[in-house]
């Protein structure tokens, strides 16, 4: 094996080691990153490869040995714009019906700090005998008792640790929701940078790990420092020119509230969130709140689905309360909330334990979130997440499919349900990504919707020249004019689905943000196509990578790595949970509901043609080299991707579905 | 008392514009150390993610530099090239830390291994930190 230190000191951006901390024994050891870095890069990719070794069939998220991965992308710590991202993954309490392996992703400064401390990632196994915090620096890792922090909010926990350890300490933490094993508890840093989907906060809570504090005093090598800096700057400027700064819509902007643009991620030029330094409370008028707001939080202000709209201040307050409790408000806003309302509208579930569900009132939301995060009273039930609540109560099970496309996660860029965007035919692409994935496919989904749907919306349907140019963009990016054409229907949708799915895996493994990469289109350019430094959009991630790393890896090699990583995740799903085509087709029932918005070119809501959709699935499998009957990679595909051997023994038909889920074993208070 | 000098310019920080992204710190360490090593950057941005109020510490290239005055070995000297700037002679520095204590702006840092200090050399009048900032929070101000 290559010597890690020699390599790290040379011309590649890896620290060379992954830290493994076992909380049961307190044992700390390291693994080599470099054994797998060439094929799996970092972040999500390395985690997928290690998960094949560390997650055997039958393991559940709350088993002591269940690993929780915190993996930095390969470019994290280098000057690459937005390269601060960390993939957190493992067995997911939120996933439904199987608590299977999936991933989440967050920004902040924690990942870069971990790299400067000398580690590319962290794997936590075991369960501490009492609440602990984990402290990592260049001298190694130590566990400290954290009884005084247990029960504390996520924000206060970070403030306390920064105060104790210095202002340059970076902290990941859980709130009460994680401690009490709410199935949609987050792990977060700052106020709203969270690994939101998956419920990994509950896994961390089950391990009695309250927080991970990191201070790094080392560095990261870059193969060509000056060239790296030059390319990073050009791409950073291009991203600012393309996307602008701050959130484009919906956020209440007010100087009085101390609003300022604030990036969630290390080295992000865009600052696509806004930070408000002082917003008066509505539920608690005596308080003021500070925090960051991205796309999700403003939607707590309600809208049509709620039958009410809260003041922006109330939505902000609820978002910050949710952040402090460590709850994933995507589930509350797009899943559980709308489902509860739909049940109410049908005359079911008017009250829980005799208490009326008054979802039109911010004060009720505040109480509900607090109950959920502490599993207090009826909050214990709602902490299970929409699909399991329906199963447990035997109420509104048929309504779950209106809001949850698949796998226990609520609507997200699929054109239906509570997130009715994009319109047909663009949701064909994102829904195909849902079909093959283990969660909402947001990395790949953002890549496609930002670049293509964003471009289409910027162009007039009456502008014939622009329409012709859209078709040329389709040809250039996906080899098919129909792939981008608003009237393209079912034609040419498999290629972008798979291409962006693989790019999502690559991006999550390099540690860059899907609100910047891939940067493919720009309505302000004549040909609508981005090129920076003479390099086309698809190759910009590689343009950065080759300046950071002098290993001989081409842009095509990186694309193949994305494919390999996605396929490795599929192999795990087949081996441990019997993933098959029927599971991939779960989403079809959801898509047969009316789409949520109208394609202005067609003037109607399009109904799914199931046969045509199945043909698109066939095309996705063909592009991936998977058998369309079984949705499994063929032996030839596995050989081509260097995954030989992992396809064998994949007949294991996984664990029984966990609809209710075993009640977790961790105590919620100190022993 | 160190002789009064006239460095060509100085960095000026506008913390209210700073987004806390650290691009300046990363660029500074990369060009000076050949690696990204934020603790060795010649400026610091102390990010408060809970308030979005960030502290930006930059070398002011003082005319009468307290760091140079404090150094018992004369390791901090005025270089007249590129319009003039203060610089460290690493071979003369023994890491005593007196300059660190003397800096009124808390910018100077001892290397992590405790041997020499790192001092902003203004990149000879073309500071990389300024070029890297996406938010206009750092400016290079030439002295007239």
HADDOCK unambig.tbl for C-alpha pairs under 7 A between the chains (distance, minus, plus):
assign (segid A and resid 78 and name CA) (segid B and resid 36 and name CA) 6.53 0.50 0.50
assign (segid A and resid 79 and name CA) (segid B and resid 23 and name CA) 6.88 0.50 0.50
assign (segid A and resid 79 and name CA) (segid B and resid 26 and name CA) 6.37 0.50 0.50
assign (segid A and resid 167 and name CA) (segid B and resid 46 and name CA) 6.93 0.50 0.50
assign (segid A and resid 168 and name CA) (segid B and resid 46 and name CA) 6.41 0.50 0.50
assign (segid A and resid 190 and name CA) (segid B and resid 49 and name CA) 4.90 0.50 0.50
assign (segid A and resid 190 and name CA) (segid B and resid 50 and name CA) 5.44 0.50 0.50
assign (segid A and resid 191 and name CA) (segid B and resid 50 and name CA) 6.05 0.50 0.50
assign (segid A and resid 217 and name CA) (segid B and resid 39 and name CA) 5.87 0.50 0.50
assign (segid A and resid 217 and name CA) (segid B and resid 112 and name CA) 6.91 0.50 0.50
assign (segid A and resid 218 and name CA) (segid B and resid 37 and name CA) 5.94 0.50 0.50
assign (segid A and resid 219 and name CA) (segid B and resid 35 and name CA) 6.43 0.50 0.50
assign (segid A and resid 219 and name CA) (segid B and resid 36 and name CA) 5.21 0.50 0.50
assign (segid A and resid 219 and name CA) (segid B and resid 37 and name CA) 4.21 0.50 0.50
assign (segid A and resid 220 and name CA) (segid B and resid 35 and name CA) 5.93 0.50 0.50
assign (segid A and resid 220 and name CA) (segid B and resid 36 and name CA) 5.17 0.50 0.50
assign (segid A and resid 220 and name CA) (segid B and resid 37 and name CA) 6.69 0.50 0.50
assign (segid A and resid 221 and name CA) (segid B and resid 35 and name CA) 4.91 0.50 0.50
assign (segid A and resid 221 and name CA) (segid B and resid 36 and name CA) 6.36 0.50 0.50
assign (segid A and resid 222 and name CA) (segid B and resid 35 and name CA) 6.09 0.50 0.50
assign (segid A and resid 225 and name CA) (segid B and resid 30 and name CA) 6.31 0.50 0.50
assign (segid A and resid 225 and name CA) (segid B and resid 31 and name CA) 6.93 0.50 0.50
assign (segid A and resid 225 and name CA) (segid B and resid 34 and name CA) 6.40 0.50 0.50
assign (segid A and resid 229 and name CA) (segid B and resid 27 and name CA) 6.90 0.50 0.50
assign (segid A and resid 233 and name CA) (segid B and resid 132 and name CA) 6.57 0.50 0.50
assign (segid A and resid 261 and name CA) (segid B and resid 19 and name CA) 6.96 0.50 0.50
assign (segid A and resid 262 and name CA) (segid B and resid 19 and name CA) 5.46 0.50 0.50
assign (segid A and resid 263 and name CA) (segid B and resid 19 and name CA) 6.62 0.50 0.50
assign (segid A and resid 266 and name CA) (segid B and resid 21 and name CA) 5.03 0.50 0.50
assign (segid A and resid 266 and name CA) (segid B and resid 22 and name CA) 6.69 0.50 0.50
assign (segid A and resid 267 and name CA) (segid B and resid 21 and name CA) 4.56 0.50 0.50
assign (segid A and resid 267 and name CA) (segid B and resid 22 and name CA) 5.93 0.50 0.50
assign (segid A and resid 267 and name CA) (segid B and resid 23 and name CA) 5.41 0.50 0.50
assign (segid A and resid 268 and name CA) (segid B and resid 21 and name CA) 6.06 0.50 0.50
assign (segid A and resid 269 and name CA) (segid B and resid 134 and name CA) 5.47 0.50 0.50
assign (segid A and resid 275 and name CA) (segid B and resid 52 and name CA) 6.81 0.50 0.50
assign (segid A and resid 277 and name CA) (segid B and resid 51 and name CA) 6.21 0.50 0.50
assign (segid A and resid 290 and name CA) (segid B and resid 51 and name CA) 6.58 0.50 0.50
assign (segid A and resid 291 and name CA) (segid B and resid 50 and name CA) 6.73 0.50 0.50
